[in-house]
Amino acid sequence: MERITTEVAVIGAGPGGYPAAFALADKGKKVTLIDPEANPGGVCLYRGCIPSKALLHAAKVAEEARDAVDFGLSYGEPEIDPGKLFSWKDEVISKLTGGLRTLVKARKVNYVRGRASFTSSSTLRVVTASGEEREVLFESAIISTGSVSRRIPGVDSSPNVVDSDGALSMGEIPRSLLVVGGGYIGLELGTFFSSLGTEVTVVEMLPGIVQGVDRDLARVLKKRLDQKFRSIMLETKLISISELDNEVKVSFEADGKSFEEKYEKVLISVGRVPYTEGLGLRNTRAVVDEKGFIETDSQRRTADPAIFAIGDVAGEPMLAHKATYEAKIVAEVITGAKTQYDPRAVPAVIFTDPEIAWCGVTESEARESGMEVDVSKFPWAASGRALTLNRTDGLTKLITHKGTGRVVGVGVVGPQAGELISESVLAIEMGATAEDIAFSIHPHPTLTETIMEAAEGIYGASTHIMKRRSGKSSRK
């Protein structure tokens, strides 16, 4: 068995693993990066964030072409070439992962294609893609193995019943699609297929979609999806799935009554779970909690001092950019810096149409915790830029701590919400007040002005909305 000696072994080359490897290599560490894929990228690049957003961009173009009729431009219904569309998505993946492979070589990171498992707190056994075995001796190890789609017991994957991975590689646009689960992944993929002509139905056990998002923001999304999807069935339970020749029969239960529907395809999208299978954690002191996450401290160190865990496998929120941030923290810790993972705001974005983005404390979380806050909402119907985009259905919401005026949370629903949220993340991290935002000049006409006007509304009337609130600006 070939033996590799390294200072740091990184298991998993996704948005947590490869940034950690690169940062450590830049700091002079000898790094070995281990992943089953030919190139770095992980789920995010191969089967998640990037391919889904590439396809959603195509959907956006199709929707904008249809909506242009409202202001006098008519293109006709788009002609869709599924083969070319999915091939273009694959090209995007190839370019990005190939670019990462170039960076691996440039940084002299030892990339091993294979699957790793711990044999002790200082050694790994790696089975390579060609079936060879290697032993890796390390001083420190970082686990960044990500997550996998949650399965529904008794429901097997097939060509007609797929998870998000299968949906992204489907290669066709089905006539009808049932999305099981009203979370962000299912709704994003439902948005894509609906925009390209699929009749989409969503079934969700809970009373609302996108749990964890404030209901006023979720309502804006649901109102538009109600127009685009065939139906969104809330408080409805999936009972069984059975495959027919060219379709799938699904049984449901709602209000104590059972009924059946048929679909060409079914997408199972009921969340994701941390991936620790085959890691050999029992051979270390690392601890896995009841939800399957690897327990870590504020430096992302496990109960085994030599082993760290970052990204989806280390806990919520399961977001790529959170994993990348943790990677930077761990690289600093391993090289001797006194730092820890302690962000005030981790932004989240749902890339549906409209998009939803938020950071910091939600209004619901603030109320439930007893935090005293002021809330200001700015409807996009009063935004000149939103009107020029023919999209006045959006909403921007600012949440501040009562008394200090410090911004503690922001939520945005509308086109480009994901591009708007970073200003708010910085405001929360820097301890900015609503007044700081209100008196910062924002370019006109832009959607960023909605954040400024929401900030103005904390103290009284914003420029384009008459809304009186208690408290007033103290700026002289």
C-alpha positions as CSV (number, residue, x, y, z in Angstrom):
1,M,0.0,0.0,0.0
2,E,1.4,3.4,-1.0
3,R,1.9,5.7,1.9
4,I,1.4,9.5,1.7
5,T,2.6,11.8,4.4
6,T,1.0,15.2,4.6
7,E,0.5,18.0,7.1
8,V,-3.2,18.5,6.4
9,A,-5.6,16.0,4.8
10,V,-8.9,17.5,3.5
11,I,-11.7,15.0,2.9
12,G,-14.2,16.3,0.3
13,A,-13.4,18.9,-2.4
14,G,-16.6,21.0,-2.3
15,P,-17.0,24.6,-1.4
16,G,-15.6,23.9,2.0
17,G,-12.9,21.5,1.2
18,Y,-11.1,23.1,-1.8
19,P,-11.0,26.6,-0.3
20,A,-9.5,25.1,2.9
21,A,-6.9,23.2,0.9
22,F,-6.1,26.3,-1.1
23,A,-5.8,28.6,1.9
24,L,-3.6,26.2,3.7
25,A,-1.4,25.7,0.7
26,D,-1.1,29.5,0.4
27,K,0.1,29.5,4.0
28,G,2.9,27.0,3.2
29,K,1.2,23.8,4.4
30,K,1.6,20.5,2.7
31,V,-1.9,19.5,1.8
32,T,-3.6,16.4,0.4
33,L,-7.1,16.9,-1.0
34,I,-9.3,13.7,-1.4
35,D,-12.5,13.5,-3.3
36,P,-14.3,10.9,-5.5
37,E,-14.7,13.2,-8.5
38,A,-12.0,13.8,-11.2
39,N,-11.8,17.5,-10.3
40,P,-12.7,19.6,-7.2
41,G,-16.1,21.1,-6.9
42,G,-18.3,18.9,-4.8
43,V,-22.1,18.7,-4.9
44,C,-22.3,22.5,-5.3
45,L,-20.5,22.5,-8.6
46,Y,-21.5,19.1,-9.9
47,R,-25.0,18.6,-8.8
48,G,-26.2,21.6,-6.8
49,C,-25.8,25.4,-6.8
50,I,-24.1,25.9,-10.2
51,P,-26.0,23.5,-12.5
52,S,-29.4,24.6,-11.0
53,K,-28.6,28.3,-11.4
54,A,-27.5,27.7,-15.0
55,L,-30.8,26.1,-15.7
56,L,-32.7,28.8,-13.8
57,H,-31.1,31.4,-15.9
58,A,-32.5,29.8,-19.0
59,A,-35.9,29.7,-17.3
60,K,-35.6,33.4,-16.5
61,V,-34.9,34.3,-20.1
62,A,-38.0,32.3,-21.2
63,E,-40.1,34.0,-18.6
64,E,-38.9,37.5,-19.5
65,A,-39.6,36.8,-23.1
66,R,-43.2,36.0,-22.2
67,D,-43.6,38.9,-19.8
68,A,-42.3,41.4,-22.5
69,V,-45.7,41.2,-24.1
70,D,-46.9,43.5,-21.3
71,F,-44.8,46.4,-22.6
72,G,-45.2,45.8,-26.4
73,L,-42.6,43.2,-27.3
74,S,-43.6,39.8,-28.6
75,Y,-41.2,37.0,-29.3
76,G,-43.6,34.1,-29.5
77,E,-43.2,30.9,-27.4
78,P,-39.6,29.8,-27.0
79,E,-38.4,26.7,-28.9
80,I,-36.6,24.5,-26.4
81,D,-33.8,22.1,-27.3
82,P,-33.4,20.1,-24.1
83,G,-30.3,18.3,-25.3
84,K,-28.5,21.5,-26.0
85,L,-29.8,23.1,-22.8
86,F,-28.5,20.3,-20.5
87,S,-25.3,20.1,-22.5
88,W,-24.7,23.8,-21.9
89,K,-25.2,23.2,-18.2
90,D,-22.6,20.5,-18.3
91,E,-20.2,22.8,-20.1
92,V,-20.5,25.3,-17.3
93,I,-19.7,22.6,-14.8
94,S,-16.7,21.4,-16.8
95,K,-15.2,24.9,-17.1
96,L,-15.5,25.6,-13.4
97,T,-14.3,22.2,-12.1
98,G,-11.5,22.2,-14.7
99,G,-10.4,25.6,-13.5
100,L,-10.2,24.3,-10.0
101,R,-8.0,21.5,-11.1
102,T,-5.7,24.1,-12.6
103,L,-5.6,25.9,-9.3
104,V,-4.8,22.6,-7.5
105,K,-1.8,22.1,-9.6
106,A,-0.7,25.7,-9.3
107,R,-0.8,25.6,-5.6
108,K,0.9,22.2,-5.5
109,V,-2.0,20.5,-3.6
110,N,-1.8,16.7,-3.8
111,Y,-5.2,15.7,-5.2
112,V,-6.2,12.1,-4.7
113,R,-9.3,10.9,-6.4
114,G,-10.9,8.3,-4.1
115,R,-12.9,7.8,-0.9
116,A,-11.3,8.2,2.5
117,S,-12.0,6.6,5.8
118,F,-10.3,7.1,9.2
119,T,-8.3,4.2,10.6
120,S,-7.1,6.2,13.5
121,S,-6.9,9.9,14.6
122,S,-3.8,10.3,12.4
123,T,-4.3,8.0,9.5
124,L,-6.7,7.5,6.6
125,R,-7.3,4.6,4.2
126,V,-8.1,5.8,0.7
127,V,-9.5,3.6,-2.0
128,T,-8.8,5.4,-5.3
129,A,-11.1,5.5,-8.3
130,S,-8.9,2.7,-9.9
131,G,-9.4,0.5,-6.8
132,E,-5.9,1.0,-5.4
133,E,-5.4,1.5,-1.6
134,R,-3.3,4.3,-0.1
135,E,-2.5,5.2,3.5
136,V,-2.5,8.9,4.3
137,L,-0.6,10.0,7.5
138,F,-1.7,13.5,8.6
139,E,-1.1,16.0,11.4
140,S,-4.5,17.6,10.9
141,A,-7.6,16.5,9.0
142,I,-10.6,18.5,7.8
143,I,-13.9,16.7,7.0
144,S,-15.9,18.4,4.3
145,T,-18.0,15.7,2.9
146,G,-21.2,17.7,2.5
147,S,-24.7,16.3,2.4
148,V,-27.0,14.1,0.3
149,S,-30.7,14.2,-0.5
150,R,-33.0,12.9,2.2
151,R,-34.9,9.8,1.1
152,I,-38.5,8.9,1.8
153,P,-38.7,5.4,3.3
154,G,-40.2,2.9,0.9
155,V,-39.8,5.2,-2.2
156,D,-37.0,4.1,-4.5
157,S,-35.3,6.2,-7.2
158,S,-36.1,5.3,-10.8
159,P,-36.1,7.0,-14.2
160,N,-39.4,8.5,-13.3
161,V,-38.9,9.1,-9.5
162,V,-35.8,11.3,-9.0
163,D,-34.0,13.4,-6.4
164,S,-32.5,16.8,-7.2
165,D,-29.4,15.1,-8.7
166,G,-31.6,13.2,-11.1
167,A,-33.7,16.2,-12.0
168,L,-30.5,18.2,-12.9
169,S,-29.4,15.5,-15.3
170,M,-32.8,14.5,-16.6
171,G,-32.0,15.7,-20.1
172,E,-35.7,16.3,-21.0
173,I,-38.6,18.5,-20.1
174,P,-41.5,16.3,-18.8
175,R,-45.1,17.1,-19.5
176,S,-46.0,16.9,-15.8
177,L,-44.0,16.9,-12.6
178,L,-44.9,16.4,-9.0
179,V,-42.5,18.1,-6.6
180,V,-42.6,16.4,-3.2
181,G,-41.6,19.1,-0.6
182,G,-42.1,22.8,-0.6
183,G,-38.5,23.7,0.3
184,Y,-36.2,25.9,-1.7
185,I,-34.6,23.1,-3.8
186,G,-37.9,21.7,-5.0
187,L,-39.3,25.1,-5.7
188,E,-36.2,26.2,-7.6
189,L,-36.4,23.1,-9.8
190,G,-40.1,23.4,-10.1
191,T,-39.6,27.0,-11.3
192,F,-37.2,25.8,-14.0
193,F,-39.4,23.1,-15.4
194,S,-42.5,25.2,-15.2
195,S,-40.9,28.1,-17.1
196,L,-40.0,25.6,-19.9
197,G,-43.6,24.2,-20.2
198,T,-43.9,21.5,-17.6
199,E,-47.2,21.3,-15.6
200,V,-45.8,21.5,-12.1
201,T,-47.6,20.4,-8.9
202,V,-46.1,20.8,-5.4
203,V,-47.2,18.7,-2.3
204,E,-46.2,19.8,1.2
205,M,-47.2,18.4,4.5
206,L,-46.8,21.7,6.4
207,P,-49.2,24.7,6.2
208,G,-46.8,26.8,4.1
209,I,-43.8,26.7,1.7
210,V,-40.2,27.6,2.4
211,Q,-40.3,27.1,6.2
212,G,-37.9,29.4,8.0
213,V,-38.7,32.4,5.9
214,D,-41.0,35.1,7.3
215,R,-44.5,34.5,6.0
216,D,-44.9,38.0,4.5
217,L,-41.9,37.2,2.2
218,A,-43.1,33.7,1.5
219,R,-46.6,35.0,0.5
220,V,-45.1,37.1,-2.3
221,L,-43.4,34.0,-3.8
222,K,-46.5,31.8,-3.3
223,K,-48.7,34.3,-5.1
224,R,-46.6,34.2,-8.2
225,L,-46.0,30.4,-8.1
226,D,-49.8,29.9,-7.8
227,Q,-50.0,31.6,-11.2
228,K,-47.2,29.5,-12.7
229,F,-47.7,26.0,-11.2
230,R,-50.7,23.8,-11.7
231,S,-51.2,23.7,-7.9
232,I,-49.5,23.9,-4.5
233,M,-51.1,21.3,-2.2
234,L,-50.4,22.3,1.4
235,E,-51.1,20.2,4.5
236,T,-51.2,17.2,2.2
237,K,-49.5,13.9,2.9
238,L,-48.0,11.6,0.2
239,I,-49.2,8.1,0.9
240,S,-47.7,6.0,-1.8
241,I,-46.0,6.0,-5.2
242,S,-46.4,3.3,-7.9
243,E,-44.9,3.3,-11.4
244,L,-47.0,2.6,-14.4
245,D,-45.7,2.2,-18.0
246,N,-44.9,5.8,-18.8
247,E,-46.1,7.6,-15.7
248,V,-46.3,7.5,-11.9
249,K,-49.4,7.1,-9.8
250,V,-49.3,8.9,-6.5
251,S,-51.7,8.6,-3.6
252,F,-52.4,11.6,-1.3
253,E,-54.3,12.3,1.9
254,A,-55.7,15.7,2.9
255,D,-58.5,16.6,5.3
256,G,-58.9,13.0,6.1
257,K,-59.7,12.1,2.4
258,S,-57.5,10.1,0.0
259,F,-57.1,10.8,-3.7
260,E,-54.8,9.8,-6.6
261,E,-53.1,11.7,-9.4
262,K,-50.8,10.7,-12.2
263,Y,-47.6,12.4,-13.3
264,E,-44.9,11.8,-15.9
265,K,-42.1,12.5,-13.3
266,V,-41.8,12.8,-9.5
267,L,-39.1,14.8,-7.8
268,I,-38.4,13.9,-4.2
269,S,-37.1,17.1,-2.5
270,V,-37.6,16.8,1.2
271,G,-34.3,18.2,2.4
272,R,-30.7,17.0,2.8
273,V,-28.8,15.1,5.4
274,P,-25.1,15.2,6.4
275,Y,-22.9,12.6,4.7
276,T,-20.7,10.6,7.0
277,E,-21.2,7.1,5.5
278,G,-18.0,5.1,5.4
279,L,-15.9,7.8,7.1
280,G,-14.8,5.5,9.9
281,L,-15.5,8.1,12.6
282,R,-15.7,5.3,15.1
283,N,-11.9,5.0,14.8
284,T,-11.6,8.6,16.0
285,R,-12.9,10.6,19.0
286,A,-15.2,12.7,16.7
287,V,-18.9,12.6,17.8
288,V,-22.0,12.6,15.6
289,D,-25.2,14.1,17.1
290,E,-28.7,12.8,16.9
291,K,-29.3,14.6,13.5
292,G,-26.2,13.1,12.0
293,F,-24.0,16.2,12.1
294,I,-20.4,16.0,13.4
295,E,-20.2,18.0,16.6
296,T,-17.6,20.9,16.6
297,D,-16.6,23.8,18.8
298,S,-16.4,27.5,17.7
299,Q,-13.1,26.8,15.8
300,R,-14.8,23.8,14.0
301,R,-12.6,21.4,15.9
302,T,-14.2,18.0,16.7
303,A,-13.9,16.1,19.9
304,D,-10.7,14.7,18.3
305,P,-8.2,17.6,18.5
306,A,-6.5,16.7,15.2
307,I,-9.8,16.6,13.2
308,F,-12.0,19.5,12.1
309,A,-15.4,19.5,10.3
310,I,-16.9,22.2,8.1
311,G,-19.8,22.7,5.8
312,D,-23.1,20.7,5.6
313,V,-21.6,17.8,7.6
314,A,-20.9,20.2,10.6
315,G,-24.4,21.6,11.0
316,E,-26.9,24.2,9.9
317,P,-27.2,26.3,7.8
318,M,-26.3,24.0,5.0
319,L,-25.1,26.6,2.6
320,A,-22.0,26.6,0.3
321,H,-20.9,30.1,1.3
322,K,-21.1,29.2,5.0
323,A,-18.8,26.2,4.3
324,T,-16.3,28.5,2.5
325,Y,-16.3,30.9,5.4
326,E,-15.6,28.0,7.8
327,A,-12.8,26.9,5.6
328,K,-11.0,30.2,6.0
329,I,-11.5,30.0,9.8
330,V,-10.1,26.5,10.0
331,A,-7.1,27.4,7.8
332,E,-6.3,30.2,10.2
333,V,-6.7,28.0,13.3
334,I,-4.5,25.2,11.9
335,T,-1.7,27.8,11.1
336,G,-1.9,29.2,14.7
337,A,-4.2,32.1,14.6
338,K,-6.6,32.8,17.5
339,T,-9.9,33.0,15.7
340,Q,-13.3,31.4,15.7
341,Y,-16.5,31.0,13.6
342,D,-18.8,33.7,14.9
343,P,-20.7,35.4,12.1
344,R,-23.5,37.9,12.9
345,A,-25.2,37.2,9.7
346,V,-25.2,34.3,7.2
347,P,-27.1,35.2,4.1
348,A,-29.5,32.8,2.5
349,V,-31.0,33.0,-1.0
350,I,-33.8,31.1,-2.7
351,F,-33.4,31.3,-6.5
352,T,-37.0,31.0,-7.4
353,D,-39.0,33.7,-9.3
354,P,-39.2,36.0,-7.4
355,E,-36.0,35.3,-5.4
356,I,-36.1,35.5,-1.6
357,A,-33.0,36.6,0.3
358,W,-32.5,37.2,4.0
359,C,-29.8,37.6,6.7
360,G,-29.5,38.0,10.4
361,V,-32.6,37.6,12.6
362,T,-36.0,37.0,10.9
363,E,-39.0,38.9,12.3
364,S,-40.5,35.5,13.4
365,E,-37.3,34.6,15.3
366,A,-37.2,38.0,16.9
367,R,-40.7,37.8,18.2
368,E,-40.3,34.2,19.4
369,S,-37.1,35.1,21.4
370,G,-38.7,38.2,23.0
371,M,-36.3,40.6,21.2
372,E,-37.8,44.0,21.0
373,V,-37.5,45.2,17.4
374,D,-38.8,47.8,15.0
375,V,-39.8,46.5,11.5
376,S,-40.1,48.6,8.4
377,K,-41.4,47.3,5.1
378,F,-41.0,48.9,1.7
379,P,-43.3,47.6,-1.1
380,W,-41.7,47.5,-4.5
381,A,-44.9,49.0,-6.0
382,A,-43.4,52.3,-4.8
383,S,-40.0,51.6,-6.5
384,G,-39.3,53.3,-9.8
385,R,-36.8,50.7,-10.8
386,A,-39.1,47.8,-10.0
387,L,-41.8,49.5,-12.2
388,T,-39.4,49.8,-15.1
389,L,-38.7,46.0,-14.7
390,N,-42.4,45.3,-14.7
391,R,-42.0,43.6,-11.4
392,T,-43.7,45.5,-8.6
393,D,-44.6,42.4,-6.6
394,G,-41.4,42.6,-4.4
395,L,-40.9,43.6,-0.8
396,T,-37.9,44.8,1.3
397,K,-38.0,44.5,5.1
398,L,-35.6,45.9,7.6
399,I,-35.5,44.7,11.3
400,T,-33.8,46.9,13.9
401,H,-33.1,46.6,17.6
402,K,-35.5,48.8,19.4
403,G,-33.7,51.5,21.2
404,T,-30.3,51.3,19.5
405,G,-31.6,51.2,15.9
406,R,-28.9,48.7,15.0
407,V,-29.9,46.5,12.0
408,V,-30.3,42.9,13.1
409,G,-32.1,41.4,10.1
410,V,-33.1,42.1,6.5
411,G,-35.4,40.2,4.1
412,V,-36.0,40.8,0.5
413,V,-38.3,39.2,-2.0
414,G,-38.2,40.1,-5.6
415,P,-36.0,39.7,-8.8
416,Q,-32.3,40.0,-8.0
417,A,-32.9,39.7,-4.2
418,G,-29.8,37.6,-4.0
419,E,-27.7,40.4,-5.4
420,L,-29.2,42.9,-3.0
421,I,-28.6,41.1,0.3
422,S,-24.8,41.6,0.7
423,E,-25.1,45.3,1.7
424,S,-27.3,44.1,4.6
425,V,-24.9,41.4,5.7
426,L,-22.1,44.1,5.9
427,A,-24.4,46.4,7.8
428,I,-25.2,43.7,10.4
429,E,-21.5,42.6,10.7
430,M,-20.4,46.3,11.2
431,G,-23.1,47.1,13.7
432,A,-24.7,49.7,11.4
433,T,-27.9,51.4,12.3
434,A,-30.9,52.0,10.1
435,E,-29.9,55.6,10.1
436,D,-26.5,54.7,8.6
437,I,-28.2,53.0,5.7
438,A,-30.8,55.7,5.3
439,F,-28.1,58.4,5.0
440,S,-25.9,56.4,2.7
441,I,-26.4,57.6,-0.9
442,H,-27.8,54.8,-3.0
443,P,-27.7,55.0,-6.8
444,H,-30.9,55.8,-8.7
445,P,-32.8,54.2,-10.2
446,T,-31.9,50.8,-8.6
447,L,-33.5,48.2,-6.5
448,T,-30.9,48.9,-3.7
449,E,-32.9,52.0,-3.0
450,T,-35.6,49.8,-1.5
451,I,-33.2,49.0,1.3
452,M,-32.5,52.7,1.9
453,E,-36.2,53.5,2.0
454,A,-37.0,50.6,4.3
455,A,-34.3,52.1,6.6
456,E,-35.9,55.5,6.4
457,G,-39.2,53.9,7.4
458,I,-37.8,52.9,10.7
459,Y,-37.8,56.5,11.8
460,G,-41.0,57.7,10.0
461,A,-42.0,58.2,6.4
462,S,-39.7,57.1,3.7
463,T,-39.5,59.3,0.6
464,H,-42.0,57.3,-1.5
465,I,-44.2,55.8,1.3
466,M,-46.3,57.7,3.9
467,K,-45.7,55.6,7.0
468,R,-45.5,57.0,10.5
469,R,-43.5,55.2,13.2
470,S,-42.4,56.0,16.7
471,G,-38.9,57.3,17.1
472,K,-37.0,59.8,15.0
473,S,-33.6,60.4,13.6
474,S,-31.0,61.8,15.9
475,R,-28.7,62.9,13.1
476,K,-28.0,66.6,13.1
